[in-house]
Amino acid sequence: MIKLTILGNGYTANFLSKEALKKGFEVSIITRNITSPKKNIHYFNFSDTQNVAKQLINSNIISTVPPNDQGIDPIIAKYGKSISLNKNKLIYLSATSVYGDGEVNEKTKPDPKSKRGIIRLSAEQEWIKQNKRTSLFRISGIYGPKRHPMIKYLNGDNKIIVKENYISNRIHVEDLSGIVIKFLIEKHDDTVVNVSDQNLVKNYDAVEYVSNVLQLLKPVILKYKPEEASEMLKSFYEVNRIVKTKVIGHNFKYEMKHPDYKKALLQLTKQLIKSYKLN
């Protein structure tokens, strides 16, 4: 049985743990707040130094924990020694914000243009410094149940921010989970993996497609204005990159469950409407 410890207990960790249990893993989660514990998962409090340190030495690791605003990775800061002693597989979930403009792949040199990207790159370097066995998964925008643009749309906000020639890079959370767990099972050792569905669809086009199929209000274009944008919004729209992968689909085979963003968004919207009706 493969032993897996997931650091963090947020949105992505929830789907990772489900996929891992489905594949027969022994799953543990390390978190600051053990709320609503799920069946068949072992939980450790982040502050339980002795047990957490032992866990981080003796199992495969996936970290979903981002660095803080000061650029400090809490895992490395508190448990760096345990990470360095681990001889299993370690996966650090990073972000494509470490790249600059244009078309990028795993061989592209990082060139972050935002504070968030600079901080992420620093965290990646800390993980590699602590343990060279670490694989860096640079992930595009994650979407899925309870996290997609049609939620606010159905709640009355049908304005969609549009920037000319801007393309979004995305990955469905179920595909992200499937890729990560399969990577562990097959014991791949790529240092960098770009996780993106390779489906270049503009956000407005996807929302318009869903609204047409379901006969909803037509989306309203809200032009992107950098002078009015928050720092968070700028970090998404100021850099226009196309994320490619030379790992997934090549030496690492994986068939996407949700390769078409338009159809995936339609499915998620139908599920959401159904849940509204049931409530």
N, C-alpha and C positions, 0 to 999 in steps of 0.2 A: 504494500500500500504506500502510495506517495504521500509524504507529509508536507503540508503547505501552511505557511503562516502569512496571513495578509495583514499588512500594517495600514490602519485606518478602517473606518466602518461607515463610509459614506455611500453615495450613489453607485459608483463603479464597483466598490468592494462587495456590495450586495449581489450584483450580477456575477462577479468572479466567484464568490462562494457558492452560488447556486450551480454554476457550471462545473466547478471542482467537485462538489458533492455528487453531481450526476455522473461524473467520470470515476467515482470511487475513491477520491482523495480523503485523507484525514485532514480536516480543516480547522485551523485556529485563527482567531482574529485578535489583534492587539489594538486597544482603543482607550481613549481617556474616559469615555462614558459608556458603560455597559448598560444600554437601554434596549428593551424589547429583544432579548436574546433569542436566537433561532435554534430550532432543534438540530441536533447532530453537529453543532459547532462549539469548539472550546474557546472560551473568552479569557483574555488576560488584560488586567488593567495596566496601562502604560507606565504607571508609577511603581508597579510591583517589580522592582529592579532585579531581584535574584531570579525569579521565574522567567521574566521576559528575556534577560540576558542569555539564559540557558536555551530558551526557545529559538532565539535568533542565531544561535550557533549550530543547532541540530536539525533544521528543516529548510526546505526550499522557501524562498522569500519573494513576496510581491509587495512593493511599497506603493501605496496610492496617496501618500502624504506629501503635499507640496511644501516648499520652503516658505518661511514666513516673510513679512514685508522687509525685514532686515537682511534677508538672504540666508537665514540660518535654517538648515534642515534639522528638525527636532530629533529625528532618528539617529542621524550621524552624530549630533551633538551629545546625545545621552548614551547611545549604544554603539558608537563607532567601533570600539574594540571587539564587540561580539560579531559585528558585521565582518570585520577583518579576519576573524577566525573561522567563518563559515566556509565549508568546502562543498556545499550544495549549489543549487542554481539560484541566482538572485536577479530579480527583474525590477528595475526602477521605472515607474510610469512617469514620463516626462511630457513635453509638449513641443509642437512644431514651431513655437515662438522662438526657439533657439536659432532658427534659420533666418536668412534675409529675404530679399525679393527674388522673383523669378521661379523657374522650375528647379526643384530640389529633389535629391534622393539621398540615400544613406551615405554616399561618398562625398556629398556636398559639405564644405567646411561651414560650421556654424557661424552666423554673423547676425546676432540679435540686434533689433532696432528699437526695442522697447525695454523699459525697466524690468517688466515681467520676464522677458526673454533672457535678459542678462542674468537675472537671479536664477532662472531655471538652468542655464548653462553652468553656472557656478555649482549648483546642487548636483548636476550630472558629474562634474569633475570630482566632487567630493566622494561620490559613491564609487567611481572608478579608482580613485586614490585609495580608498579603504579596502576595496576588493575588486581585483581585475576580472573576476568571473562575472561581474555584473553586466546584464544586458540592458541597454537603454531603449525603451519603447517611446518614440516620439509620436504623440497622438494628436490627430486633428480634432476638430470640435465634436464632442460627444453628444449624441442625441438618443432618445428612446422614450419609453413610457414615462410620463410625468416630466419630461424634459424635451420640449420641442416648440416651435413657434406658433403652432395652432392652438395652444392652450390659452394664451392671451387673446388670440384672434376670436375664439369662441366666447370669450368673456367680454367682447365688445371693442377690442383694440385691433382694428384691421389695417393699421399703418405699418408698412414695411420699409425699413431703411435700405436705400439703394445708392451704391457708389458705382459710377461708370467703370466698366471693365473689371470690376471686382468679382472674384470667384471664391466661394467658400469651399473649404476642405472639411469633410465630415467622416464620422464612423459611427455606426449604430452600436450601442453599448453591448448588445448581444453578440455582435461580430467581434468587438474588442475582447470580450470575455472568451469567446471561442478560440480566437487567435492565441491569446496568452496561455490558456490551459493546454492547448494542443502543442504549443512551443515547449512547454515543460514536459509533457508526456513523451515527446519525440527527442528530447534532450538536445535541442539545437543550441549553438553557442555564439550566434551572431552578436556582435557588440552593440550594433545599432539596428533598430527595426522601425521603419516608418509605418504607422498604422492609419491608413486613409482608404476610403472605398474606391478611389480612382474615378469617381463619377462626377465630372465637373458640371454641376447644376447651380445656377444662381438661385439664391434664396427666394427672390420674388417669383421666379418662374415656377418653383415648386409649390409655393403657396397659391399662386394663381391656378395652377393645375388642380389642386385639391378643391379650391373654391368653385371651380367650374364643374367638376365631377359631382360635387355634393350640393351644387346650386346655393352656395353661400354668397354673402356680400363680396363684391370684387375688392381685392386689396388696393389700398391707397399708397402711392409712392411717396415716401418721405426722403428727400434728397439728403445725403450725408453731408454735414457741415462740420468740418474739423474744429472750427472756432467755437462751436457750441457743444462739442463732444466731450464726454468724461474721459479720464485717462484710461479707464477700462475699455471703453468703446474704441478709443484710438488704437489701443493695442491690437484690436481685431481688424480695423479697417485701414490703418495707415500703411500696412505692409501687404502687398498683393503677391502671394506665392502659390504655386501649384505643387502639391506634395505627391511625389512618385515614390514607388518602392522597387528596389532591386532584390528584395528578400522574399516577400510574400508573393506566391505564384511562381517562384523560381526554385531555389533550393528548399524553400519551405512552402509546401502546397496547402492551400486553404481555399475552400469555396465559400464565398460570401453568402450569408443568409439574406442580407438586405443590400444587394448591389445597386439598386435603383432608388435614389433618395425620394423622387416624386412618389413612387408607389409605396415606399415605406412610410412616408408622411401621411399618405392617404389612409393606410391601414391604421396608423396611430390615431388619426383623427376620428375614424369610424369607431374605434374602441372607446375613445373619449366621449363621443356623442352617446354611445350605448350606455356608458356608466352614468352619464347625466340623467338619462331616461329612467334607469333603474333606481336612482336616488330621488 
